Amino acid sequence: MTGAVLAVEIRAGFYLDSVALMRISRAVSDLPGVAEAALMIGTEANKSLLRDAGLLDSRGEGAGPDDLIVAMRAGDEAAIARARTLAIELLDAPRAAAGAR
């Protein structure tokens, strides 16, 4: 995507099971203007996947296995803002808490 904006955020000490994270990633990726979104725990294996996809920056590199990486690529800042808002809503939703630790 030309002129793509990358946003990477870390939620320290945050865990949600992988099925819930995949569902949230898909919902965020489906937003208009969002090219890609991935929410993954900061294990070395997951960071390698994000790095290979071009979704990891220095913040993500610093995440540890007890942290959640929220990575999004979109066409512009407005799409990133929408993606961030939805990701936060879904991460904090009561039903997501069932998979949280």
C-alpha positions in Angstrom: 0.0 0.0 0.0 1.6 3.3 -1.1 2.0 5.8 1.7 1.0 3.3 4.3 1.1 4.2 7.9 2.4 1.7 10.4 1.2 1.8 14.1 2.6 -0.5 16.7 1.5 -0.4 20.3 2.4 -2.6 23.3 0.1 -3.6 26.1 2.5 -4.6 28.9 1.6 -7.6 30.9 -1.5 -8.3 28.9 -2.6 -11.8 27.8 -5.6 -12.9 25.7 -5.8 -16.3 24.2 -4.8 -16.7 20.6 -8.3 -17.5 19.2 -9.6 -14.2 20.6 -6.6 -12.3 19.3 -7.1 -13.8 15.8 -10.8 -12.7 15.9 -9.9 -9.2 16.9 -7.1 -9.1 14.2 -9.6 -10.1 11.6 -12.2 -7.5 12.7 -9.6 -4.7 12.7 -8.2 -5.8 9.3 -11.7 -5.7 7.8 -12.1 -2.0 8.5 -12.0 0.2 5.3 -8.5 1.6 4.7 -6.8 -1.0 6.9 -4.4 -3.1 5.0 -3.3 -5.4 7.8 -3.7 -5.8 11.5 -2.1 -8.4 13.8 -2.5 -8.7 17.6 0.0 -11.2 19.0 1.8 -12.0 22.3 5.4 -10.8 22.1 7.1 -14.2 21.9 10.2 -14.4 19.7 8.3 -16.6 17.2 5.5 -14.1 17.0 7.9 -11.2 16.6 9.6 -13.0 13.7 6.2 -13.4 12.0 5.4 -9.7 12.5 8.9 -8.7 11.3 8.5 -10.8 8.1 5.1 -9.2 7.5 6.6 -5.7 7.9 4.5 -5.1 11.0 7.2 -4.7 13.6 9.1 -1.6 14.7 11.4 -0.8 17.5 8.5 -0.7 20.0 7.5 -4.2 19.0 11.0 -5.4 19.0 11.1 -4.5 22.7 8.0 -6.4 23.6 8.4 -9.5 25.8 6.5 -12.8 26.1 4.2 -11.2 28.7 3.2 -8.3 26.4 0.7 -7.9 23.7 1.8 -6.4 20.4 -0.9 -4.5 18.4 0.3 -3.8 14.9 -1.7 -2.1 12.2 -0.9 -0.9 8.7 -3.4 1.4 7.0 -3.6 3.9 4.1 -3.7 7.0 6.4 -3.8 8.2 10.0 -7.7 8.3 10.0 -7.8 4.6 9.2 -5.2 3.9 11.9 -7.3 5.9 14.4 -10.4 3.8 13.5 -8.4 0.6 13.8 -6.9 1.6 17.1 -10.4 2.5 18.5 -11.9 -0.9 17.4 -8.9 -2.8 18.7 -9.2 -1.1 22.1 -12.9 -1.7 22.3 -12.6 -5.4 21.5 -9.6 -6.0 23.8 -11.5 -4.4 26.7 -14.9 -5.9 26.0 -16.3 -8.2 28.7 -16.4 -11.2 26.4 -12.7 -10.8 25.7 -12.0 -11.0 29.4 -13.0 -14.7 29.3 -9.8 -15.4 27.5 -7.7 -12.9 29.5 -5.2 -13.5 32.3 
